[in-house]
Amino acid sequence: MPQVVGIQFQPVTKVYYFDPGGYTDLLPGEWVVVDTARGRELVQVVHSAKEVAPDELGGQLKPVVRRATRRDISQRDYWLSQEEPALSVVQRKAKEHKLKMKVVRCVYNYNGRRMVVEYVADQRVDFRSLVKDLAQHFATRIEMRHIGVRDQAKIVGGYGKCGTELCCSAFLREFHSVSIKMAKNQNLPLNPTDISGTCGRLLCSLAYENDMYTQARRTLPKLGQMVETPEGVGNVRYLNILSDRATIELNTGNRVELAAADLNVPGDPARRFGGYWDD
């Protein structure tokens, strides 16, 4: 079976797989030079070489060209130090060209032959004159890359509502789909300020426990559903999913909190909650 090695282009970003070629002894943390569609890049190994089934490969893999040399690392360190000054220049020139965009980051490749300018913008931006100006100023190839607000938060970093480093900056390599249904599923308040992150989008953490909540809700009735209890018939007003209990408003007007196993479907005592979802 073919072998692959996992690499990352930037810290805590998506892992891509390359053909290790004759470098099957690569270890996580090592630096290597690889071929990409944009040319050669200096990247870091995340996963050692492993065998995969041919049908798991999405296509022809690019090869690992060689291990990085001291010169490669030295070049990378130098151009890395030039990114912050470059960012200030690009931001200033974007204002001079009166472009409605926010420049977030400038990234040089390891030998300085190309600089990628990452920006956010609400609308399409005609940056042709800016690119021409930047190419003359930096004497290198300029690429503009539009990114989303979640990407911006990942790059800038910071701390979330929980008081710890943002998940996207700390360990999330890829963004996954998050929906308002996940918040509803966990009985969270639907106030946007409560369930949104620093990026203004729904919290990535909503997805962490969603499967557990989905499974737990299968043993509970639905909100508003009529159920029978040992104290009479009533409507479900609140669900405590983690404790597998529900608050019932009885026909008498009283409210009681009971375990799911004490609730039945009206007219069918054999159908008890606590083991299935009543469809």
N, C-alpha and C positions, 0 to 999 in steps of 0.2 A: 504493500500500500504506500501511497505517496506520503511524504513528511512535510509538515508545515512548522513555522516558528512564528509566534505572536509578537508584534511590535506596536509601539505607540509613537506618534509623531510629537505629541505634547503630553505633559503629565496629566494623568486622570482623564484620558480621552479614549475614544473608541479603539479597540484592539483590531489590527489588521493582520492578515496572515500572508506570509511570504514563503517562497521556496528556499530552504536553508542551503541547498546545493551541497558543497563540501564542508559546511560549517554546522554540522549536526551536534557539535559539542557546545553550542552557545548557551550561556547561562543568563537568567534574569538579571537585569542591571547593566549588561554589556551594551556597548555602542557599536553599531554597524552602519555601513553605507548600503543603501538599496536603490534600485531603479524604480521610478514612478512615472506617471504620465507627464509630470511637470519637470522631470529630470532627476538627478541623483539627490538623495536626502540622507542626512545623518539622523538615525532613529535609535530608540532604546528598546532592547529586548524585554518583553514582559513574560512570555511563556517559552520555555525550552522547546526544542524540536519534538514533535510527537507525530504518530501515524494517524491518518484519517482515511475514511472510506472515500473513494473517488467521487461518489455521488454527493458528498458533502461540500465539494469544491464548487464555487460559483463560476469558475472559468479558469483560464490559464493564470497561474500565479507568477508574479514578478519575482526575480531572484535577489537574494542577498549577494551583493557584489564582493564585499570584503569586510573584515573587521576594521573598526576605526583606528586610525593612527594618532599619535600625539599631536601631529600637525592638524588633523581634522578637529580634534577636541579643542585645540588652541584657537583655531579659526572660529569654531562655534562659540566659544566663550567671548571672543572679541565682539562678534556681531550681536551676541545676546546683550552685551553692554551698550550697544548702539541703538537698541530698540526704544528705550525711554526717551532719549533726545529726539529720535526720529518721530515719535508720537507727537511731541510738542510742535514740531515743524509742520507735520501733516494737519494737525488740528488748526493751526494758525492759517495755513494756506486754504483749508476748506472754508474758513470764515471769509477770507479775502475773496474767494470765488462765490461767496454768498450761497453756498449749498446747504440745503436743509437735511443735514445728516450729522450723526454723532460718531466721530472716529473713536473706536474703543481700544484698538491695539494695532501695533505694527510688528510683523514677524519676519525677520530675515532668515533665509536658508543658511546652512552652515558655512558657506563660502562667500556670502554676501552678494551673490549674483542675482538674487531675486528678493523682493520685499512684498509681502502680502499685507494689505491694509484692510482691516476688518472694521466694519461700520454698521450702525443701525439707522434705519430711516423708515418713516411711515409711508412714503411714496417713492416712486421710481426717481432716481437721481441721474442726471446727465453729468458725469464726472470726466468727460473726455479731456476738457481743458485742464482739469486738475491733474489727471494722470500725466499729461504732457509736461506740466510744470514740475511735478514731482520727479519724473524721469530725468529732467535736466538738472534738477537740484542734487539728487542722490546718485546720479550716474549709474543707475541699475534698473533692472526690469521691475515694473510696478504692476501688481495685480490687486484689483479691488474685490473684496468678498463681503457680500451682504449677510449679516447674521441676525438671529432673533434675540428677543429680550432675555430669553432663558440662557442663551449662549453668553450674552453680555454679563449676566449675574455670575455665571460660572467663571468667566475671565476675571472680573473685578473682585469677586469673592466677598466675604463678609460673614455676619452671624445671623442666624435665623431667630424665630420667636422662642425656640427652645433654649437659646443661649449658647449653642454650639455652632461650629463652622458649618456653612451651607453645605448640604448634602452633595450638590452638583460640583462643588469645588473640592470636597473632601474625598469622595469615593465613587460617585456616579459617573460611569464612563459614557453612558448614553441616556438620553431623555426618553421616557416611556409615556404613553398616553395616560392622561389623568382626566377624569370627567366629574361633573357635578354629582352624578349618580353615586360615586364613591363616598362623597360627603353625606348624602342622604342615607346611604346604606349604613353609615356609622353614627347616625343620629346627631351629626354635628350641626351647629348653627350655620345657616346659609348666608350669613353676613360676609360679603366679599373681603373685608379687612381681617376676618378671623380665619379664613381658609385660603388666603392668598399669600404667596411668598414675596420676597423683596423685588422679584422681577415683575410682580403684578399678575402673574398667572397662578393657577391652582397649585397648592403645595404638592411637591413630588411625594411627600411622605403619606399622602392620602392613599397611595397605592400599596404601601408596605403591608398593611393589615387587612386590606380589602377582602382577600380570599378567606381569611379567618372569619370576618364578620358575615360574609355571604353564607358560609357554612353554618354559622351559629344561628342566623335568622331562619334557617330551614326548620328549626325546632320550635319556632314561635309563630303566633298568629299575625295577621296583618293589622296595621293601625286602622281603627274604625270597624273592624270585623266583630260580629256578634258571636259571643262565646258563652258557654255554660260553665259556672263555677260552683263549688260547694255551697256558696252563699247566695246563689241565684244567677239569673241571666244578666249580661251587661255588654258594653262596648269597650274595645281595647283603646285606651287613651295614650299609653306610653309604654315603650319597650326598653327594658334594661338588658341589652343584648349579652353583655359579658356575664351577667349573673343568671341568664336564662329565665328571667321573670318578666311579668307584664302587669301594668296598672290597669285595672278594670273599673269602669264607672257602671255600677249596678243600676237596674231600673228604679231602685229605691232612691237613687241620688247619691248614695255612698260610694266611696272609692276604696278598693282593696288592691294590695299588691300580692300576686300569687305566682308560684312556679309554673312553668309551661306545662308540666305533667299534670297539673290540677285543672287544666282547661280542656273542654270538649267542644266539638262541633254540635250546635243545637240540633236536637232530633236524632242524633247518632252518637250515643255515649261510647260506642266502641272506637270511635275515631278520636283519639286523644293526642294533644300536642306533646312535644317533647321528643319526637322521633321522626317527624316529617313536616313538610310544608303543605299547608292546606290549599290545594289548587281547585 
